[in-house]
Amino acid sequence: MLNAYPDRRAIIATHGFITTGGNRTTFTTRQDAGINSSVQVWEKLIYNNCNIFLVVNGHWHDGELSEAQRTDPNACGKPVHQILTNYQDRADGGQGWLRYYVFDRRTRWKQSPTLRR
């Protein structure tokens, strides 16, 4: 799909990509044939596909520590935003928290506003 529509911007949603420390891992938790670490996914898929601008993932969490983000340039020098969101380990199973994104053609994308209590 990425090669078929190189002029379209793309988002990758995956189970585990960056950790709570904002790092990509070099290992996998499964031993199935063909499973790639997040470093391998970056190198094999994301880095060279210049239409990918956002990668979102869950999986990693440690109590209140359940969000992280990083931005790295792809092969074309464009930023690729990588965002972890996983609230399940927070009080009451995350209290139904959900991250949402607002996309604006003029500014390309915006993160959701912060919850204010």
C-alpha positions, 0 to 999 in steps of 0.5 A, spaced: 500 500 500 505 504 501 508 503 494 502 504 491 500 510 494 507 514 495 503 521 495 499 519 500 501 520 508 501 514 512 500 512 519 502 505 522 499 502 528 502 497 531 502 493 538 509 495 540 514 500 537 517 505 542 518 503 550 516 508 556 523 510 555 522 512 548 526 507 545 526 502 540 527 495 542 532 490 539 529 484 541 522 481 541 518 477 546 515 472 541 520 467 538 515 466 532 518 466 525 518 472 521 517 477 528 521 483 527 523 488 533 522 495 533 529 497 530 528 492 525 521 495 523 524 502 523 530 499 518 526 495 514 519 499 513 518 506 516 525 509 515 525 508 507 517 510 506 517 517 506 510 517 506 509 515 513 509 520 518 506 517 524 507 511 528 502 509 534 503 503 539 501 501 546 504 494 549 509 498 554 507 500 561 509 501 568 504 504 573 503 511 571 509 511 566 505 509 560 506 515 555 512 516 551 514 520 544 520 521 539 521 524 533 526 521 528 528 523 520 526 518 515 530 517 509 528 523 506 529 528 512 522 528 514 520 527 521 516 521 523 513 522 530 512 515 534 508 515 540 506 510 545 500 510 549 498 505 554 493 507 560 491 500 562 496 500 568 493 506 571 488 507 577 482 503 575 485 500 569 486 507 566 479 510 567 477 509 560 482 514 558 483 514 550 488 519 546 485 522 540 489 526 534 486 532 530 489 533 523 489 539 520 491 540 513 495 547 514 499 544 520 499 537 518 497 534 525 496 536 532 496 532 538 490 531 543 489 536 548 492 535 555 486 532 560 485 538 565 483 536 572 
